[in-house]
Amino acid sequence: MIEQIIGKSQTHSLKLFTKEEIDWLEGRIFKRQTKRGEEFAVKCFVREKEIK
């Protein structure tokens, strides 16, 4: 799912993360409704705010 969201960019390579870390993050991604439609978001681990 993460690759679909960020694409397969060389800059944002998932090779930096373990399978467990990717699974942990994917479990926290959700869709939210905005004025422009649906978008993916995750809750910031520090500020506890929803971010794109």
Gaussian input, Z-matrix of N, CA and C with variables (Angstrom, degrees):
# hf/3-21g

backbone

0 1
 N
 C     1     B1
 C     2     B2     1     A1
 N     3     B3     2     A2     1     D1
 C     4     B4     3     A3     2     D2
 C     5     B5     4     A4     3     D3
 N     6     B6     5     A5     4     D4
 C     7     B7     6     A6     5     D5
 C     8     B8     7     A7     6     D6
 N     9     B9     8     A8     7     D7
 C    10    B10     9     A9     8     D8
 C    11    B11    10    A10     9     D9
 N    12    B12    11    A11    10    D10
 C    13    B13    12    A12    11    D11
 C    14    B14    13    A13    12    D12
 N    15    B15    14    A14    13    D13
 C    16    B16    15    A15    14    D14
 C    17    B17    16    A16    15    D15
 N    18    B18    17    A17    16    D16
 C    19    B19    18    A18    17    D17
 C    20    B20    19    A19    18    D18
 N    21    B21    20    A20    19    D19
 C    22    B22    21    A21    20    D20
 C    23    B23    22    A22    21    D21
 N    24    B24    23    A23    22    D22
 C    25    B25    24    A24    23    D23
 C    26    B26    25    A25    24    D24
 N    27    B27    26    A26    25    D25
 C    28    B28    27    A27    26    D26
 C    29    B29    28    A28    27    D27
 N    30    B30    29    A29    28    D28
 C    31    B31    30    A30    29    D29
 C    32    B32    31    A31    30    D30
 N    33    B33    32    A32    31    D31
 C    34    B34    33    A33    32    D32
 C    35    B35    34    A34    33    D33
 N    36    B36    35    A35    34    D34
 C    37    B37    36    A36    35    D35
 C    38    B38    37    A37    36    D36
 N    39    B39    38    A38    37    D37
 C    40    B40    39    A39    38    D38
 C    41    B41    40    A40    39    D39
 N    42    B42    41    A41    40    D40
 C    43    B43    42    A42    41    D41
 C    44    B44    43    A43    42    D42
 N    45    B45    44    A44    43    D43
 C    46    B46    45    A45    44    D44
 C    47    B47    46    A46    45    D45
 N    48    B48    47    A47    46    D46
 C    49    B49    48    A48    47    D47
 C    50    B50    49    A49    48    D48
 N    51    B51    50    A50    49    D49
 C    52    B52    51    A51    50    D50
 C    53    B53    52    A52    51    D51
 N    54    B54    53    A53    52    D52
 C    55    B55    54    A54    53    D53
 C    56    B56    55    A55    54    D54
 N    57    B57    56    A56    55    D55
 C    58    B58    57    A57    56    D56
 C    59    B59    58    A58    57    D57
 N    60    B60    59    A59    58    D58
 C    61    B61    60    A60    59    D59
 C    62    B62    61    A61    60    D60
 N    63    B63    62    A62    61    D61
 C    64    B64    63    A63    62    D62
 C    65    B65    64    A64    63    D63
 N    66    B66    65    A65    64    D64
 C    67    B67    66    A66    65    D65
 C    68    B68    67    A67    66    D66
 N    69    B69    68    A68    67    D67
 C    70    B70    69    A69    68    D68
 C    71    B71    70    A70    69    D69
 N    72    B72    71    A71    70    D70
 C    73    B73    72    A72    71    D71
 C    74    B74    73    A73    72    D72
 N    75    B75    74    A74    73    D73
 C    76    B76    75    A75    74    D74
 C    77    B77    76    A76    75    D75
 N    78    B78    77    A77    76    D76
 C    79    B79    78    A78    77    D77
 C    80    B80    79    A79    78    D78
 N    81    B81    80    A80    79    D79
 C    82    B82    81    A81    80    D80
 C    83    B83    82    A82    81    D81
 N    84    B84    83    A83    82    D82
 C    85    B85    84    A84    83    D83
 C    86    B86    85    A85    84    D84
 N    87    B87    86    A86    85    D85
 C    88    B88    87    A87    86    D86
 C    89    B89    88    A88    87    D87
 N    90    B90    89    A89    88    D88
 C    91    B91    90    A90    89    D89
 C    92    B92    91    A91    90    D90
 N    93    B93    92    A92    91    D91
 C    94    B94    93    A93    92    D92
 C    95    B95    94    A94    93    D93
 N    96    B96    95    A95    94    D94
 C    97    B97    96    A96    95    D95
 C    98    B98    97    A97    96    D96
 N    99    B99    98    A98    97    D97
 C   100   B100    99    A99    98    D98
 C   101   B101   100   A100    99    D99
 N   102   B102   101   A101   100   D100
 C   103   B103   102   A102   101   D101
 C   104   B104   103   A103   102   D102
 N   105   B105   104   A104   103   D103
 C   106   B106   105   A105   104   D104
 C   107   B107   106   A106   105   D105
 N   108   B108   107   A107   106   D106
 C   109   B109   108   A108   107   D107
 C   110   B110   109   A109   108   D108
 N   111   B111   110   A110   109   D109
 C   112   B112   111   A111   110   D110
 C   113   B113   112   A112   111   D111
 N   114   B114   113   A113   112   D112
 C   115   B115   114   A114   113   D113
 C   116   B116   115   A115   114   D114
 N   117   B117   116   A116   115   D115
 C   118   B118   117   A117   116   D116
 C   119   B119   118   A118   117   D117
 N   120   B120   119   A119   118   D118
 C   121   B121   120   A120   119   D119
 C   122   B122   121   A121   120   D120
 N   123   B123   122   A122   121   D121
 C   124   B124   123   A123   122   D122
 C   125   B125   124   A124   123   D123
 N   126   B126   125   A125   124   D124
 C   127   B127   126   A126   125   D125
 C   128   B128   127   A127   126   D126
 N   129   B129   128   A128   127   D127
 C   130   B130   129   A129   128   D128
 C   131   B131   130   A130   129   D129
 N   132   B132   131   A131   130   D130
 C   133   B133   132   A132   131   D131
 C   134   B134   133   A133   132   D132
 N   135   B135   134   A134   133   D133
 C   136   B136   135   A135   134   D134
 C   137   B137   136   A136   135   D135
 N   138   B138   137   A137   136   D136
 C   139   B139   138   A138   137   D137
 C   140   B140   139   A139   138   D138
 N   141   B141   140   A140   139   D139
 C   142   B142   141   A141   140   D140
 C   143   B143   142   A142   141   D141
 N   144   B144   143   A143   142   D142
 C   145   B145   144   A144   143   D143
 C   146   B146   145   A145   144   D144
 N   147   B147   146   A146   145   D145
 C   148   B148   147   A147   146   D146
 C   149   B149   148   A148   147   D147
 N   150   B150   149   A149   148   D148
 C   151   B151   150   A150   149   D149
 C   152   B152   151   A151   150   D150
 N   153   B153   152   A152   151   D151
 C   154   B154   153   A153   152   D152
 C   155   B155   154   A154   153   D153

   B1=1.4485
   B2=1.5266
   B3=1.3081
   B4=1.4549
   B5=1.5235
   B6=1.3232
   B7=1.4648
   B8=1.5225
   B9=1.3158
   B10=1.4615
   B11=1.5226
   B12=1.3268
   B13=1.4599
   B14=1.5237
   B15=1.3373
   B16=1.4634
   B17=1.5165
   B18=1.3137
   B19=1.4566
   B20=1.5217
   B21=1.3001
   B22=1.4569
   B23=1.5229
   B24=1.3070
   B25=1.4567
   B26=1.5229
   B27=1.3021
   B28=1.4694
   B29=1.5287
   B30=1.3248
   B31=1.4598
   B32=1.5234
   B33=1.3188
   B34=1.4512
   B35=1.5282
   B36=1.3008
   B37=1.4530
   B38=1.5288
   B39=1.3275
   B40=1.4613
   B41=1.5182
   B42=1.3229
   B43=1.4657
   B44=1.5217
   B45=1.3239
   B46=1.4603
   B47=1.5249
   B48=1.3377
   B49=1.4560
   B50=1.5177
   B51=1.3299
   B52=1.4584
   B53=1.5240
   B54=1.3083
   B55=1.4701
   B56=1.5288
   B57=1.3250
   B58=1.4661
   B59=1.5259
   B60=1.3291
   B61=1.4608
   B62=1.5297
   B63=1.3232
   B64=1.4565
   B65=1.5218
   B66=1.3282
   B67=1.4713
   B68=1.5195
   B69=1.3327
   B70=1.4663
   B71=1.5327
   B72=1.3402
   B73=1.4629
   B74=1.5208
   B75=1.3241
   B76=1.4669
   B77=1.5267
   B78=1.3225
   B79=1.4504
   B80=1.5157
   B81=1.3355
   B82=1.4592
   B83=1.5285
   B84=1.3359
   B85=1.4612
   B86=1.5315
   B87=1.3049
   B88=1.4623
   B89=1.5279
   B90=1.3069
   B91=1.4673
   B92=1.5117
   B93=1.3230
   B94=1.4605
   B95=1.5204
   B96=1.3090
   B97=1.4605
   B98=1.5233
   B99=1.3274
   B100=1.4582
   B101=1.5233
   B102=1.3010
   B103=1.4640
   B104=1.5235
   B105=1.3277
   B106=1.4590
   B107=1.5210
   B108=1.3130
   B109=1.4613
   B110=1.5213
   B111=1.3126
   B112=1.4625
   B113=1.5209
   B114=1.3443
   B115=1.4516
   B116=1.5229
   B117=1.3192
   B118=1.4504
   B119=1.5204
   B120=1.3220
   B121=1.4562
   B122=1.5253
   B123=1.3114
   B124=1.4611
   B125=1.5255
   B126=1.3193
   B127=1.4592
   B128=1.5262
   B129=1.3305
   B130=1.4608
   B131=1.5299
   B132=1.3119
   B133=1.4642
   B134=1.5206
   B135=1.3198
   B136=1.4587
   B137=1.5244
   B138=1.3427
   B139=1.4557
   B140=1.5144
   B141=1.3511
   B142=1.4598
   B143=1.5290
   B144=1.3554
   B145=1.4627
   B146=1.5166
   B147=1.3261
   B148=1.4522
   B149=1.5251
   B150=1.3229
   B151=1.4538
   B152=1.5067
   B153=1.3250
   B154=1.4626
   B155=1.5065
   A1=111.02
   A2=118.16
   A3=120.79
   A4=110.92
   A5=117.67
   A6=120.34
   A7=111.25
   A8=117.91
   A9=121.10
   A10=110.99
   A11=116.82
   A12=121.15
   A13=111.14
   A14=117.37
   A15=119.93
   A16=113.23
   A17=117.04
   A18=120.35
   A19=110.71
   A20=117.14
   A21=121.24
   A22=110.12
   A23=116.47
   A24=122.81
   A25=111.27
   A26=117.07
   A27=122.45
   A28=110.21
   A29=116.40
   A30=121.29
   A31=111.85
   A32=117.27
   A33=122.04
   A34=110.31
   A35=117.26
   A36=121.78
   A37=111.67
   A38=115.84
   A39=120.59
   A40=112.30
   A41=117.13
   A42=120.81
   A43=111.85
   A44=116.85
   A45=121.59
   A46=112.11
   A47=117.37
   A48=122.36
   A49=111.75
   A50=115.63
   A51=120.71
   A52=109.04
   A53=116.58
   A54=122.34
   A55=109.97
   A56=116.95
   A57=121.27
   A58=111.27
   A59=117.64
   A60=120.60
   A61=111.46
   A62=116.68
   A63=120.92
   A64=110.49
   A65=117.29
   A66=121.16
   A67=111.14
   A68=116.87
   A69=121.88
   A70=110.23
   A71=116.05
   A72=119.95
   A73=111.64
   A74=117.83
   A75=120.66
   A76=111.52
   A77=117.20
   A78=121.05
   A79=113.54
   A80=116.99
   A81=121.88
   A82=113.86
   A83=116.94
   A84=121.03
   A85=108.87
   A86=116.17
   A87=120.33
   A88=109.28
   A89=115.59
   A90=121.49
   A91=108.13
   A92=115.02
   A93=119.36
   A94=109.15
   A95=115.34
   A96=122.01
   A97=108.63
   A98=116.93
   A99=122.36
   A100=108.14
   A101=116.65
   A102=121.02
   A103=111.05
   A104=117.06
   A105=122.34
   A106=113.09
   A107=118.22
   A108=122.18
   A109=110.68
   A110=115.91
   A111=120.30
   A112=110.62
   A113=115.57
   A114=120.98
   A115=108.74
   A116=116.05
   A117=121.14
   A118=109.70
   A119=116.15
   A120=120.96
   A121=108.84
   A122=114.84
   A123=122.69
   A124=106.53
   A125=117.21
   A126=119.83
   A127=109.11
   A128=116.75
   A129=122.52
   A130=108.44
   A131=115.56
   A132=120.47
   A133=112.29
   A134=117.61
   A135=121.67
   A136=111.10
   A137=116.07
   A138=121.08
   A139=114.61
   A140=116.62
   A141=121.11
   A142=112.81
   A143=117.91
   A144=122.53
   A145=108.84
   A146=115.84
   A147=120.61
   A148=109.14
   A149=117.03
   A150=121.86
   A151=110.19
   A152=117.22
   A153=123.43
   A154=110.65
   D1=-39.94
   D2=-178.08
   D3=-61.58
   D4=-41.42
   D5=179.44
   D6=-61.25
   D7=-33.80
   D8=177.82
   D9=-67.48
   D10=-33.08
   D11=-177.08
   D12=-79.14
   D13=-48.79
   D14=-175.92
   D15=-93.59
   D16=-10.70
   D17=-177.85
   D18=82.59
   D19=-171.46
   D20=-178.13
   D21=-108.55
   D22=43.02
   D23=-178.47
   D24=-67.70
   D25=141.42
   D26=175.91
   D27=-65.40
   D28=-33.06
   D29=-178.39
   D30=-67.16
   D31=-34.55
   D32=-176.48
   D33=-110.45
   D34=54.73
   D35=-176.15
   D36=-72.41
   D37=133.81
   D38=177.38
   D39=-80.65
   D40=-2.83
   D41=179.42
   D42=-65.85
   D43=-14.49
   D44=178.99
   D45=-74.65
   D46=-16.34
   D47=-172.47
   D48=-114.69
   D49=150.93
   D50=175.92
   D51=-80.04
   D52=165.07
   D53=177.65
   D54=-59.24
   D55=-40.20
   D56=-179.83
   D57=-64.74
   D58=-39.61
   D59=179.07
   D60=-67.37
   D61=-39.73
   D62=177.83
   D63=-65.14
   D64=-44.38
   D65=178.19
   D66=-61.47
   D67=-40.83
   D68=179.71
   D69=-61.10
   D70=-45.99
   D71=-179.69
   D72=-68.55
   D73=-41.84
   D74=179.25
   D75=-60.60
   D76=-30.07
   D77=177.89
   D78=-69.48
   D79=-14.85
   D80=-178.68
   D81=-106.48
   D82=-1.11
   D83=177.89
   D84=-83.03
   D85=137.84
   D86=178.53
   D87=-143.33
   D88=163.44
   D89=175.10
   D90=-96.91
   D91=141.28
   D92=175.27
   D93=-130.81
   D94=151.65
   D95=-179.16
   D96=-89.77
   D97=130.55
   D98=175.76
   D99=-125.23
   D100=178.75
   D101=178.18
   D102=-63.08
   D103=-28.43
   D104=-178.65
   D105=-90.89
   D106=-4.07
   D107=-178.88
   D108=125.29
   D109=-158.45
   D110=-179.90
   D111=-85.92
   D112=146.47
   D113=174.44
   D114=-146.24
   D115=157.45
   D116=177.62
   D117=-83.71
   D118=147.02
   D119=179.07
   D120=-149.19
   D121=165.50
   D122=174.97
   D123=-144.66
   D124=150.23
   D125=179.97
   D126=-83.10
   D127=128.27
   D128=178.02
   D129=-60.31
   D130=132.56
   D131=-175.79
   D132=-75.32
   D133=-20.51
   D134=-178.45
   D135=-96.68
   D136=-52.54
   D137=-174.54
   D138=-89.51
   D139=-10.65
   D140=-178.67
   D141=62.65
   D142=26.74
   D143=177.73
   D144=-106.54
   D145=151.45
   D146=175.12
   D147=-76.97
   D148=132.72
   D149=179.43
   D150=-131.16
   D151=152.85
   D152=176.57
   D153=-67.05

